Amino acid sequence: MSSDSMILTVASRLGRHPPFDRLEPELLERVARRVRIRYLERDEVVFEQGQAAKPEFYVVIKGEVAVSQQVDGQTLLVDVCDDGDIFGVRALLAERRYAARTQAKDDTLLYVLPKETLEELMRDEPRVAMFFAAGFAADLPPRLDANRLEAVRAARLHERANSAGDDVRRVDPVRDVLTCKADTTIRVAAQLMSQRNVGSILVVDDERRPIGIVTDSDLRKKVVGQARDVSGLISDIMSAPVLTIDDQTTVSSLIATVMKKHVHHFAVTEDGTPSTPVIGIVSEHDILKTQGSHPTVILSEIGRAKTKERLRALRDQAEDLLRRYLEEEVGMGFLSNMITEINDNLIHRAIHLSLQELAEQGMKPPSSFCWLALGSEGREEQLLRTDQDNAIVYSDPDEDEAEQARAFFVELGERVVDVLVEAGFARCPGDVMASNPKWNQPLSTWKRYFSDWIREPEKMAVMHTNIFFDLRPVHGDESLAHALKEHIFERIKTDRAFLTFFAQNATQNPPPLSFFRNMIVESSGEHRDAFDIKARAMMPLADAARVLIYDLGINIYGSTAERWHRIARADETLTRLSEEAAMAYEILMRIRAMEGLTRGTSGRYVHIKELNKLERQTLRNTFSVVKDVQLMLTSRYRIDFLR
């Protein structure tokens, strides 16, 4: 095109549709200059099924293009592309023949773009790469696929930077750091801290490399509390080693470390390791100043809560924080860890309060026990307050103490479940909770349950494995949970036939799209016209990951995305599909969480009509991954032989 006015018109029309709406004006204009305009008359064919891919792709600007396939001699309409839809990309990127026929349904205007433009955009524009990643990544040729994940990460980083999210926000460290040598006396160190009015002092070697830290809390507990002689050395009371970071460490990384390790200070060194000199210090207070709210504050308050009402209020705060982080596009890995840590601490507190009440009645645990999180909380994915799934396993009591142990732990289970209900976690409709005596048993009984389910995998047994195989220890003697999980792996090793039934169950949920590539929505009831994102998209991926980790002997407590990442490393034949499944699952988690927070629901039923075009396309793009995963399971475990 030579006319500048025509180029501006093309750029304007193209810029109304994703992913072109994310391009800077100058780049969009350059893309527009490469556009070839094509007008189609009604029934005119763009390309035929089986035809070699042309070095171009198409954007519908006006009109409709029918996409159909020949299957067993019949013509099936699989999609209809309208304004803003892109087609011809899959075959182009995979360098293979077209899988369908495309034909204008009425007079249609297309913008035709060359293959080189697509490749350049995906290589240089991470936001464009992210748009295509979920739906077309499995088809990328090696030269593009090698950079795809980095491009997606860069896109997310770019978007978060624009909103100053915690994944890119950094804390300015205090550069004027108070330090002392290891042979400094406690008295002198305390005087230095008082003179500078600071709450900590870093202990360093002759080259200013950090070897420990002393805080005002250490002085209170280790000196005053123990009546220690202040002429002693500071090295006798310092905490070591001190955690070190560099000055580029993000807020989200610091928050995660604070929550996991319960530390309050970080030494900033030249390269982030203890091997280089100190250049600054970051305290938890410094992190708090970067934002109005902070998950560690919520965690701290949960640890002090004395009532059910207070726990509920704190979990409400966590949900508000989650909403803000989602809006800022903070990574799902961090969000899952944050909410899981909050949920786990809430459970810890509920158990503590319940044990305290029982102790006041003269009742104490007769043996060691472990509280197990199951289902989505077991997988560290319970972002919203959905219903509870939990259990108790306790060490096997002597025969004459069995009834006493049973009565105590059932009473404990009932009390804890009641506290969690008050905190906003509904009771499980299937009664899979520690308040149910069936799911509150000694280790030997749990092992028998699992052995029976694996040996005779009838429908109910497999349903139970889907829930209980996601067990994760939250409170108490974790060795009981580890023993139980090891038992599962041992039983599967000796009864491999179970895996076929396990995999068959993972393929039972119907595919998300109809023959006409419409999302399958609920046809009646209160959720009419809504899409069941849990059953039709998330469960197939979660179920498949569960099958594979137990098959491959991957013994981890982790999320579905983490499981897929581990599967990718364990079996190179599944690497590409597993990475796509991990990405797709995090996309689905984000959509569900936003739906739930917007409507005050579990987010299970997504109202498709209220999503914008990009959100609908992103959701639709994950479905090809679901389909490919189910096809892989069918082939790998020869499921067809069971049908």
Buried (B, 14 or more C-beta within 10 A) or exposed (E): BEEEEBBEEBBEBBBEBBBBBBBEEEBBBBBBBBBEEBEBEEEBEBBEBEEEBBEBBBBBBEBBBBBBBEEEEEEEBBBBBEBBBBBBBBBBBBEEEBBBBBBBBEEBBBBBBBBEBBBBBBBEBBBBBBBBBBBBBBBBEEEBBEBBBEBBBBBBBBBBEEEEBBBBBBBEBBEEBBBBBBEBBBBBBBEBBEEEEBBBBBBBEEEBBBBBBBBBEBBEEBBEEEEBEBEBBBBBBBBEEBBBBBBEBBBBBBBBBBBEEEBBBBBBBBEBEBEBBBBBBBBBEBBBEBBEEBBBBBBBBBEEBEEBEBBBBBBBBBBEBBBBBBEBBBBBBBBBBBBBBBBBBBBBBBBBBBBEBBEEEEBEBBBEBBBBBBBBBBBBBBBBBBBBBBBBBBBBBEEEEEEBBBEBBBBBBBBBBBBBBBBBBEBBEEEBBBBBEEBBBBBEBBBEBBBEBBEEBEEEBBEBBBBBBBBBBBBBBEEBBBBBBEBBEBBBEEBEEBBBBBBBBBBEBEBBBEEEBEBBBEEEEEBEEBBBBBBBBBBBBBBBBBBBBBBBEBEEBBBBBBBBBBBBEBBEEBEBBBBBBBBBBBBBBBBBBBBBBEEEBBBBBBBBEEBEBBBBBBBBBBBBBBBBBBEBBBEBBEBEEEE
